[in-house]
């Protein structure tokens, strides 16, 4: 069977409090970058489980998603792999919860609260151009119910 093209599925969280956005700073192959708490969907988990897990791994905080902000398709040239990579990103808005005494995920330098103006002023340091697009959509009121997302039982191993 020939290779089947598959985009990398990622999740990201938008956490806003008093006009500030909860961001991470991380070391990447392109240097130190600013990002939303985000990461890849793992086998056997739902998109909602993935965004909760990724946010906790990268921020040491619980995250309760309340809405889907949007889905985003993007492509970039991976410097590390030397090939174009396509991402399908699901961005969720939600609430920050309890903080835990645990190390941040490998490569994460720190968490920080940033204003929208600070995010715009540092866009050259963003890990992805989608960061501002997602936050702009959030600021414009994009909120879709989590019920739009269905995860079939077969994902967790209940193959029919």
N, C-alpha and C positions, 0 to 999 in steps of 0.2 A: 504494500500500500504506500503510495507517495506521501511525503510529509504534508500534514494538514496545518494550515496557518491558524495560529491561536494567539489572540492578544493576551497580555498579562493582565489579570484582574486585580485591581487594587481598591482599597477603601481609604477614606480620609474622614477626619472629624473636624467640625467647626464648633468651637466652644467660645461663646462671647459672654462677657460679663462687664457691665457698666461701660460699654463702648470699646472694650479691649478684647483682643483675640488671643487665645492660648496657643502658642506656637512652640516649635522646637528648633534648636540649632543643632546641626549634625555635621559630622565629617563625612564627605563623599569623595568619589574619585575626581570630582571637579573642585575640590576644596571644601571649606566650611560653608554650609548653606542653611537657609531658613526654610522651614517646611511646616505644614500642618501635621499633627500626629497622623501617620498613614502607613500603609504597608500592604502586603500581598494576602490574598485569600488563600488559605491553606486547605488541602484536601479534607473533606468530611465536615466542613463548617459552613454555616450560613453567612451571608454578607453581614448581618447584624452581629453575629458572634465574632466575625473577623474584626469589625471596627471596634468592638468592646475590647477584644484581646490586644489589638495593635495599640490602641490608645493607652491601655494599662502598661504594656511593655515599654512604650516610649516616654510616658509621663509619670509612671508610678501612681496613677489615679484611676479610680473607677470612672466609667463613662456610661451614661444612659442615653442612647439615641432616642430622639423624640420625633424626628422628621427626616425624610430623604430630601436633600437640597437639589440634587440632580445627578445625571450620569454624563460622563465626559469621555470622549475618545480623542487620544492624542498620539503623536509619534515623534520619536527623536532618535538621533544617532548615538548609540551607546559607545562611549569612548573605551570603556572597559572591555566590551565584547567585540567592538568594531563592526557592528551590524545595526540596522534600524530596528527599533523596538516599538511596538504599539501597545498602549495601555488603555484599558477600559476601567475608568475610575467611578466609583459610587461614593458620593460625598454625603455625609450625615451631619445634621445639627443635633446638639443635645446638651446635656447637663454634666458638669464635672462633679464627681463625688469624692469619696474618701481617698486620702493620700496614704500610700503604703511605704514602709521602710524597705525598699528594694532598689537594686541598681537599675539604672535606665538601660535600655537596649544597647547593644554594641554600636558604637558610632555616635550615639546621642550625647551631646555635650551638656545641654541644659534645656530647661523649659523657660518660657518667658511670656509675659503679657505685652502685646503690642497694639498700638492704636492703628486705625486704618491709614492715617497719614504716614505713620512709621513704616507700615507695610509697603505703601506706594513708594516711599523714599528709598527703600532697600530692595526694590524689585530685581536689581541685577544680581542679588545674592539669593534669590528664590531658587529652590531646587527644581521647580516646575512653573511654567507659565500658567498652569491651571490654578495655582493658589489664589491669585487675585480674581480670576474668572469665577471660581467657586464662592469666594467671599462677596464679590459683587452680586452674584445671584442671590446669596443669602440676604444681603442688605436690601435687595430689591423685593424681598418677601417670598422668595421661592421656598415653599414648604409643602411637601407631599407626604401623605400618610404612609407609615411603615407598612400598612396592609397592601400597598402596591407590590411589595416584595414577597414572593412565595418561595419557600425552600421545600422541595419534595423530600419525603422520607428516604428516598434512595440515596440522597447525598450523604447521609449518616450511615449508610450501609444496608438500608432496607430495600434491596433491589427487588423489583417486581417482575 
